[in-house]
Amino acid sequence: MTAPTVCLATPHESLTWDDSDFGFDYIDGRKWLLQADFQFHYLFDGRHFDGCVPAGFVTDFHSVPRLLWMIFHPSEFGQAAVIHDYLYRTKGLGVSRGLADEIYLAALTKCGASEVKRKAMYRGVRMFGWLSFKADDK
C-alpha cells in the first residue's frame, strides 16, 4: 500500500499546518492511524479556527471507491482528508458540514491538487458527504 502523500505546498493564505510530524501507520486495506497530533489553523470570514487532530485518529483518507483509485488515490492529499474526516466525525470546532467542506477545499488547494481534482473532490463531498455526516450523528 502506498504511504500518504505529504504536501509541501506554499501556505494557503487562510489555512496553515506543519507537515513535519504528519505520519501514519498502516492498519489494514483501508485504514491508517495518525502517529502524532496534527495541528491546523484556518482563518474564515474574520474568525479563527485552531484545530488539532489527535494522535491515534483513524482515517481512510478520502472515501474513494476502489474503481476510481487510479484517478483519486485515497492517500493523495492526506492532510486535506484527515482534517475533513476529523471535522465530520467529531463535529470539531463546532463547524457546520458546509464549513467543513470549505476547509477541505482550502486544504486541497494548499496540498497542490489540480483545479480539476479539487472541483471533483469538493463536488463529491458536497453531493455525498451528508451520508457520512449524518451517520456520525448516531
N, C-alpha and C positions, 0 to 999 in steps of 0.2 A: 504494500500500500504506500502511496506517495505521502511524504510528510507535508504538513501545512505550509502554504506559501507565506513567507514573511515579507510584508510590504514595507519597503524603504522609500516610499514616495515623499515628495516635499509636503510639508504640513498643509492641510486644508485650512483655510482661513478661520473656519468655525469649529474644527474638530482636531484634537491633538491626542496623541498617545505615545508611549515609549515602547518600541519593539524589542528592547534589549532582553526582557525576560519573557518574551512570548514563545512559549514552548509547550508541547503536548506529548502525552504518552498514548500510544495506540492501544485501544481496548479490544475492539473486535472489528468485524467487517464494516461497521458504520459509525462507531463512537470513538471519541477521543477525550482525554482527561487533561484539563489545564494544569500545568505544573506550578505556576506562581500567579499571584494576583496580577490582573491586567487592568490598569487604571486608564481612564479616558476622560477627556474634558470636552464638552460641547457647548457652544455659545449659540443660542437661538432666540431671535427677537428680543434681545436685551436680557435674556435670562441665562444663567449659567447652570449647567448640569455637570456635576462631577460624579463619575461612576466608577465602580470597581467590580469587575467580575472576579469572584474569589477563586483562589487555587482550589482544585478539586471539582470545579464545574465541569459537567459532562456535556459535550456538544456533538451533533452530527454535521456541524458546519452548515452548509446550505442543504436543505431537504430537496435534493435534486434526484428525480428518478434515474436509475442506472442507464436507461436508454439514452439519456442526454449527457452522460459523463464526458463524452468526447468533446462536447461544446462547453459545458459548465461543470467542471470538476468540483465536487463538494468542498475540497480543501483549498481551492483557489480563493484568494481574498479572505483568508481566515479571520482576520481581525474584524471585518465587517460582519461576518456570520456570527462570531462569538458575541459581539455587542448586541446584535439583533436577537439572537437566541436568549440571551440573558434578560433583555428588556421584555421580551414576550413572556418568558416563563415566570419571571418574578414580578412583573409589572414594575420593574426597577425605576427609581427616580420619580415614580408616580406619573410616568408619561403615558399618553394615550397610544393606541395602536398606530394611529396616523403619524404621531411624532416619532414613534419607534421606527417606522418605515422611512421617515425623512432622515433620521440619523443614519439608518442603513445606507441610504442613497449617498449621503455625505461620506460615509466610510468607504463605500465602493469607489468614490471619486478619489479619496486620499490614497487608496490602495493602487490606483492607476488603472482601474478597469476601463476598457474602451467604452465609448458612448453607447454603442450597440449593446454590449453586455450589461452596462448599467441600466439602460432602459428596460431590457428584457427581464433582468433580475428584479428590478423595482416593480415592474408591472406584475410579475409573478407573485410577489408578496402582497401587493395591493389586491389582486384578484383572489388569491387562495389563502392568504395569511390568516384570515378570520377563523378558518377551521382550527388552526393551531392556537390562536389567541383565545378563542372561546373554550377549547378543550382544556387549556391550562387553568381555567377558572374553576373546574370541577374538583 
